[in-house]
């Protein structure tokens, strides 16, 4: 059974935050109510402030000063949601780690069912959105079709209608932390790991307060990260586009030769030439762009900069911060 023995198990709840002053205290109270009902379980809260510009950090200071189970990691600037999730996992020490956003769209009450599955031997219990309230028709349509599209082009099957809301056993967490890539797509990375994974269906609520942290531009970027991280389809598509362009060019050459050899008219061919030049130029730009995205990611990886920079840690005793598997191995040796 995932990480279980005779002692009380420790559950780490990771909560990434960005400008969540309107909801963070309510989120904390809801989590307390839910986790307080669980027997034979201890828990800690790992809040990650992703460079908030409001009072989120100050509120976290207050929570930590009044509750020793609260830990807080304060970033030096905004590094992005997926990086904040990763930082929270790195700082979690539990036998199992729960990921949940601060906006209360994912109900904390579902955590109890995830823990019950974990106690029965499930390594990953992930939330599947049966109903999504308070979201536009465009967002519902794009969210529904994105995972179906990525599953068609990816070698890794990613559960449909699923976000980052999940519970992971410690061995899954350690395996996750051994994955060093910078452009992170957490739900895809966890799916890639394998292990025994089961879904928990729930009704996703409307945002409790504040504004969405995923406007259209960020949604597009997030989708691009998911596609490029788990599929070579864009590169393969560029190859097939190249073949198609070559076929069109051959047809153009045949047409030009026929006009030259069997007619006395030269000028009428300018339309085909003009269209071919525009088409080939556009295709080249698209293909170069696809290759450039992958090259850019390679460039980001080889710089080996840290994923994030911490301005301050709250509630962690010296040596208390969880280490990556590679760091634990280095200390052991």
Steps between C-alpha positions, in 0.01 A plus 500: 500500500631846401740619772302353794627352828392491867567869568263783419541597137597855405306668220658807339253736332668721239317823415649730231386863539514808280309812608256299713448737794121481461480123541812365670365510857176331395702232320705440815185466716332263253811280490515497881137389523549217251833369626393531863241226440761247387622247754855362528625788288724796560527777245695806398418785265762612251396833349706632209466872432583544132611863522160643599457877480219517757489404870530125444850479652396702806198276556720192475731647764203536731379146436845356562546692825172360634532142371828307503363262235507781246811540285545769240743537210517857370642544149716797406267563201230332298634176345169345391243256635672176396829613655317594822342154509844343454649712780222395734562133421873546562430654841242238605603228744184292517442132433259632241471841333174667400499776236216750510463857375414780741188620314269228642380392157629156595306412820720396796232247601617273216837455675339252743405267212850533353654398832265201526614382157862551605451290811367223275823502299441756226817699425332797326141611556418778254190714478287482185261789437154357440345848505668841464305795638554869434709461183435639154390284209832571327705381795286190542534416131876557487562306823291207379669476163856577609552171685336301224729665248818452704415134559478448125851633439675398822657166589390559861128469578390794716169459688218703348346801680767489767708779653775497761262422790627164621664293772836333439676238708855579617660263249317680219616834640862384509475376141342830395779702662760302304362654178710813438329670203426871519183523286278311737159350434434338838191296417672354193819427693308309769312304234832413333633353827243223504432330837146414605279801425125537552253782440272673747213683335380829646306816421736790437363818655520855375792706631428603861657846462757688297584467132610206289877455471462336158382760247498408131869576442613281790259225396655495154851491642402221739353300212820550298706376796287189523523423129873566463589317823325177408497481123727529196193549281582864412839394361346210311230731367774735377655208308169412332436866417844502340409197288173665397683819405750296297214328316344836418837625378535196271156569354603861445817392322304265273253779421781745423668251266175426318433869450856557380511207257150495357378860509630839401361671811727574792331761715187305604714286730566785739189423708613146574851623576368770730277256691780243524743755644252614761401143591855370529607806699212456744566129537868564568415752773257255664755219493781721627271617779426142608870412500576826679267411787689177563839669460394771742412238758836332453666841551304547823605157627872536428524826696419295812356792692295412810128456443424771755659730756370508859487832680400352833388174661262500796437215741787275392745393769864478398543193280122461487461579129448186295788403273486369148580129460839583342591725794402233751719251316795743505466553876471125561819437305 
